[in-house]
Amino acid sequence: MNDKQPIIRLEGVHKAFGRQVVLDGVDLAIRPGETTVVMGPSGCGKSVLLKHIIGLLRPDRGKVYFRDQVISDMTDRQLVPVRRRMGFLFQGGALFDSMTVGENICFPLIEHGMKDPAQRGQRCREVLLLVGLDGYQDRMPEDLSGGQKKRVALARAVAMRPEVILYDEPTTGLDPVRSDLINELILKLQRTLGTTAVIVTHDMASARKVGDRIVMLYEGRFVADTTPDRLLDESNEIVARFVRGLASKQELAEIEAARLPEGGNQ
């Protein structure tokens, strides 16, 4: 890797919604060409972190950088050329139900000024070939399976040939076979396009397969920064329990102590 400078940096990022602190002084440097997996329990702020990277949310304190630009201080208009260099795969795919597959993929191309219909059609075909769905251009989202919708959404995310792809729970809602297919596509896109990836997930199989680096977010802070092959060796109890899918003694005690009300089993 020739470029050793981080492509994305978060420095002292704080974010709260009302009294709920979601990010509590987060620091993170994303290196170019790598796949960084952000894992953690549901509701810990993983998706909030992604939205700060692409500028959909602004920190209460701290800064977010893309290359050497402080994007957390930018207006929406100033963010347009930065967002053009990023692709975002939303958790549910977020396809437009009233548009065909081809129209969904061409939507960001039109938004960012690609006026030639032939050029848009060629780019659409290229990205659908990447995800194995060329020929699906005229289908509607309602005619696709869950896995196919994710693949179309992934094709749309790379249509602008971004430097960075952000994935929000890419395997959620998919069976193990379809999840593995998405993982293989993520690896293929990194090999083919040379992109930097940030993947938010709580799918441990996916994290270990696609990640070069794995960080864990817990109660607003990072409690682990490691590699897939060293993840199981983590001595931090919180990380170890999460990786192995084990509830804490306190959580188990709360379940054991719970009782049905009188007559509740009748």
N, C-alpha and C positions, 0 to 999 in steps of 0.2 A: 504494500500500500504506500504510494508516494506521498499522498496528502495526509499528513499526520494531524493537522488542525481539525478540531471538532467541526462538524457541519451544523450541529445544533447544540446550544448550551442553555441550561436553566441555572440561574444563579440566585439563591436565596428566595425562591418563589413561595409566596404565601397566598393562600386562597381560602376564604371562608364564605359560607352561605348562612347568613344570620349568625347564630352562635356555634354552628357546626364548622369546626376547622377541618378542611379537607387536605390541603397541602401546607405543611408547617416548616417552611424554610428549606425547600427542596433544591439540591444541587445535582445536576446531571449533565454529562458531556457525551454526545452521541458521535462516534467516530464514523467517517465516511466509508462506505462499502461493507459495513457490518450490519448484522441483524441483532438488534437489542430487544429482548423480551422483557416486558414489564408485567410481573405477576403480583398477585395479592388477593385477599378475600374480597367478596362482593361488597361494593359500596365503599371501598378504601380510597377512591380517587383516581383510579387508573385512567378512566375515560376523560376525566377533568384534566389530567396531565396532557393527554393527546390534544385536547381542544386548546390548551395554552400554546402548544407547539405550532398549531396551524392558525392561531389568532382568533379562534371563535370565542375564547374567553381571555380576559386580561387579568394579570395578577394584582392582588391588593398591594403587595410589595414584592420587590425583586424584579429581575429582568429575564427576558427570553431572547436569545440571539439565533439568527440564521446566518451562517458564515460570520461576517463582521457587522451585521446590521442588527440593531435592537428593534425587533419586530413588535415587542410588547408595547412600544410607544407609538406605533404607527396607526394611522387612520385606516378605515376599510379600503379607501381608494389607494393608499400607499401599499397596502398588503396584496393587491391584485397580482403584481409581477412575482411576489414571493410565493403566493399560493399556486401560481402556475407551475412552480418547480416542485410542488408536493402533490401526491395523490392520496386520497383518503378512502379507505374501505369502511363504510359504516357497519355497525353491528348487525342490523337487519338487512343490509344490502342497499336499502333506500332507493330502489328503482321506481321510476314514475310509472304507475299502473296504466295510464292512458297513452303511453308511448311504446312503440315497438322496441325490440332489443337494439336495433340499429340507431333509432332516434335517441334512446337513452345514452348510448355511447357517444353519439355526435353532439349531445347537448353541451358538454364542457368545451368541445372544439369550437362550436358556434359562439359560446359565451366569451371565449378568449380570442376571437377574431379570425378563425379559419373560414374564409368566405367561399372557397371553391368546393362545390358539392362533390366533384370527382376526387379531390384530395381527401375530403372527409370520408368518403366511401372507402378509399384505399386504406386509410388509417384504421377505420372501423374493422375492416377485414383482417388487417395485420394483428390487431389485439385479440380479435376473436380466434384467430389461428393459434395465438399463444396459449389460450385457455381451452383449446380443443372444441370450439363451438362455431366455427365458420359455417355459414349456411343457416344460422339461426336469426339472421338480421331482421326478418319480417315477423318473427313470433312475438306474441305479447307475454308480459311477465306471468300472467295467470296460467299460461300454458307450460310453464317451466317447473321443474322440481326445485326443492330448496337448495340442493347443491348446485344446480344450473344457475339459479338466481345469484348465488354467491360468486360464481365464475363470471357471469356477465358484469356484476358490480366490480369485480376485480379488473376485468377488461376496461371498464370505464375509468377506473382509478389510474390506469397506466396509459390512457389514450393521449395525454399531453406529454408523454415521455418524461415523467418527473425524475428528479434526482433522489427524492425521498418518498417512500410509501408508508403511510400510517395505517395500521390495521387495528380496528376495534373489535375484539372477540371474533376473529374470522371463522372459527369452527363451531360457534354457538348454534344449537338447534340441529346439528347434523349428526348422523350416525357415525360410528367409528370408521367405516370405509370411506364415506364422503369426507369426513374430517381429514383423513390421511391424504385424500386427493387434493384438498386445499393446501395441505402442508407441502406436498410435492410441487404444486403450482408456485407457492411462495419461493421455494428453493430454485425452481426453474427461472422465475423472473429475476432473482438475484444474479443467477449465472448469465442469463441472456442480456439483461439490461444493465447490470452492474450497479443496481440501486442500493441505497441505504434504506433499511427497514426498521421501524419501531412497531412492535407487536404487543398489544395489550391482550392478556389471556389469563384464565385460571385453569386451562387445559394443560396438565403437566406433560402428557405425551407429546403434544404439539410444541411446547416450550423447549423440551429437550431435543426434538428433532430439527427444528428450524433455527434455534438461537445460537449465535456466536457468544453472546453474553446475556446473562440473566440477572435482573435486578428485582428486588421485592419491596413493594410499598406496603407499609403497615402503620396505621394511625398517623398518616400525614408525613412519614419519613421513610427513607430507604433503610432497610435493616439487613440487606444482603446485596452483594455485587460480585458475581461469580460466573463460572462457565458451566455448561450443561454436565460435563463429566465430573465436576466437583460439587455439584448441587447436593447430592446425597450425603456428602461428607460435612455439610454445614453443621457447626456446633450450636448455633443459635436455636433455642428451643422452638421459638415461633416459626422459624423457617422450616425446621425439621418436621414439625407437626403438619405444616401446610403441604409440604412435599409428599408426605406419606398419607395425607388425608385423615389425620387423627384429631378428634376433638380434645380439648383441654380437660383436665381433671375437674375444673370448676364447671365447665359446660355439662359434663357428664353428671356431676353432682346435682346440678339444677334440674336435669331431666329425671334423675332418680328421685328427687324430693317432690316432684310434681305429683299431685293427686287429683283424681276426679272428684267433683263435688258430690255430696251425699245424694245417692240415687242416680248419679250420672251414668251408671252402667246398665240401667234398666231400660 
